[in-house]
Amino acid sequence: MRIQARAYAYLVIALAAVFVTFGLGATPAFAQKRFAFVVGNGGYANVTKLPNALNDANATRSMLQEAGFDITPALDLSLAGLRSALDVFVDKVRRGGPDATALVYYAGHAVQLDGANYILPTDIRPQIGTNIAEQSLSLSDILRRLDGAGAKSKIAILDACRDNPFAGRQVARGLALQIVDGANEGISNEAGLARIDSGSGTFVAFATSPGSTAADGTGANSPFTTAFLREAREPGLAVEQIFRRIRLAVYDSTNGTQIPWDTSSLITEFSFFQRPAGAPAAQAATAGNVPLTARPTLASLRGMSPADAARTAIAWDRSDIYGNALAINPEDQNALRLNRILAQRTDERAWAEAVLAGDAESFRLYARLYPVSDHTAAALRLAATAPSRNRAQVAQTCPVCPAVQQPRSRRADYTPRGVSPARTGMPRQAPVTPPPPPMAPQAMAPDLPALFPERPRWTGFYVGGSLGGGRQSDRTTVAGPFGSPTFTPTTTTTTSTTTTTNSTPFPTTTTVVTTATVAGTSVLAASAINAAAVPRSLSPDGSGMVGGAQFGFNYQIGAVVIGAETDLSATRLGGSQTISANPSGTRFTTRAENEVSMLGTVRARAGFVLGDFMIYGSGGYAYGLVDQKGSITPDNPATTSGATASRSGIASGWALGGGIEYAIMPGMTLRLDYTHYDLGNQKLTLQDYTGLAPTQYATMRARTAGDIVKAGFNFGF
């Protein structure tokens, strides 16, 4: 017995040691909070389907889960579904804190339009290709939202542009060059470009060069994703070095027709898998004879064979390294290919700078320098509507030059001559010069009587501004989920009956076996949202600032003033609430957000004058821009479905209020105003975003109402 107990103790100690060893080895890799948005669109309704897009997304999703990422999947989704899934992902990153890493992987169709990259949802319609921006998600917008969520490191990997569904319409082409703040190509005149995508701490990688197409592949995955899944597993290898390996691997597998491109402004080193604790320090990373860590110099390139120098230039993919390799080996068989790559890189960077400048002169200059580029037609089209840099400079240099003139003298302003004696018979006299007339009051302020009458008056138009704060109450009720998947268990019962018959000469025995199957009560599938985990109501209340302007008209009858007023304010009213529940082993987090970002009213006013004061009441129509979001998110979206949705639109209702106004001088008043507004109910339908329960949905109905107090002023005219 003692021997058995001792054996159990040794086994427990051994298991604990193994757990601690692996735990310590894994801790550095997963110390950071990692979030990934994995998008795969292949089942397009109106353009070419992509067989490998879902394979690539699912394989990447599995690899990133092993690397410690919290995955938000988005597979074969429409534009509305992509936006809802992106809301869930950005919210996770925001709650992850300032040290979070946010990764976006996309496999599917994507195009560029006027220097911007757009991810195409499955419901894209190529027949209206000029509205690409309204039918798709912008990569720049995604990265800006991650900036706003506070992510420390942002990584975007796009295995896209496998063909261009709009190519026949000449409105879009392969993905555009993206430059991030802090990224440096290594050439002084190319560094320091202002950002067009995201702040520092960003890494962007494309499966192919800007303006080119990528292969979908004939195997299970595309050439780019195949290389990415293999190279990313190298423990402790920095992401920049990983993509130099990927670039060479894709270049080799596609016979030089596809060269991935990336740019980095990461401020911390990132690797997908951490080197195990106790492992020896890594040697300088190489790919064959190509260095991946130390930037190659002219001297180091001279020490390589022409083939290795060319592969080194492709691995680093920088203009100065291409130039050095060509200068050393101008007659090499790879020189023509390197020249072609360098020319394309130069063209794309010039186009990116023209888009960044955004003025007509830059677009026209690009069209003159690159007359046969694929961007030339777009440059000429944009130059026709872009602002002119010259006009802006003239306005800044001499904004009032034409107006700086001396007023012309009128005849009546001259000193009058003396009266002629020939006409009057009077003796000639010296001309009389009258003293200068005193300055007329109207010369000092000719408009004051109109703006500031002698006595306070309330009749007339007025305009003013107000600033204050308020609080919004957003009681949100939740119904559902509805349409949840179910299954019906069955029970099978077997009955045996034996009968004996007394017959001559021998008795007979008969056995009858009966089998019956009974269907049980339908129950929810394991992948369904548990209704018991969803709260019936939430209160996403919140306070904020309010500021805007008002315009109105008053008409005074004795001590009574009647009138009408309209106002428009920028607001930040509302908030969010999150409730989590775990009634049956799976925790669900329900979140509701409701915010009014703009509020306007059109109200009638009636007041009573007491000296310089007016007390008034008001009431009428109210409208506002309501941003509403809702989600029901499980802990494990890979096996349990979740639902999400968002909407932004104008809601209308009513407003009541009142206040006091004081005339501090003729034509100018101060006011203190209170308004209660009610914009009614807004319904939001939450749809499944995991693909596990497409028919499942829930609804959120929010009532938007609040109170505002503002102080302001009015000018009468």
Buried (B, 14 or more C-beta within 10 A) or exposed (E): EEEEEEEEEEEEEEEEEEEEEEEEBBEBBEEBBBBBBBBBBBBBEEBEEBEBBBBBBBBBBBBBBEBBBBBBBBBBBBBBBBBBBBBBBBBBBBBBEEEBBBBBBBBBBBBBBBBBBBBBBBBBEBEEBEEBEEBBBBBBBBBBBBBEBBBBBBBBBBBBBBBBBBBEEEBBBBBBBBBBBBBBBEEEEBEEBEBBBBBBBBBBBBBBBBBBBBBBBEEEBBBBBBBBBBBBBBBBBBBBBBBBBBBBBBBEBBEBBBBBBBBBBBEEEBBBBBBBEEEEEBEEBBBEEBBBBEEBEEEBBEEBEBBBBBBBBBBBBBBBBBBBBBEBBEEBEBBEBBBEBBEBBBBBBBBBBBBBBBBBBBBBBBBEBBEEBBBBEBBEBBBEEBEEBEEEEEEEEEEEEEEEEEEEEEEEEEEEEEEEEEEEEEEEEEEEEEEEEEEEEEEEEEEEEEBBBEEBEBEBEBEBBBEBBBBBBBBBBBBBBEBBBEEEEEEEEEEEEEEEEEEEEEEEEEEEEEEEEEEEEEEBBBBBBBBEBBBEEBBBBBBBEBBBBBBBBBEBEEEEBBBBBBBBBEBBBBBBBBBEBEEEEBBBBBBBBBBBBBBBBBBBBBBEBEEEBBBBBBBBBBBBBBBBBBBBBBBEBEEBBBBBBBBEEEBEBBBBBBBBBBBEEBBBBBBBBBBBBBBBBBEBBBBBBBBBBEEBBBBBBBBBBBBBBBEBBBBBE
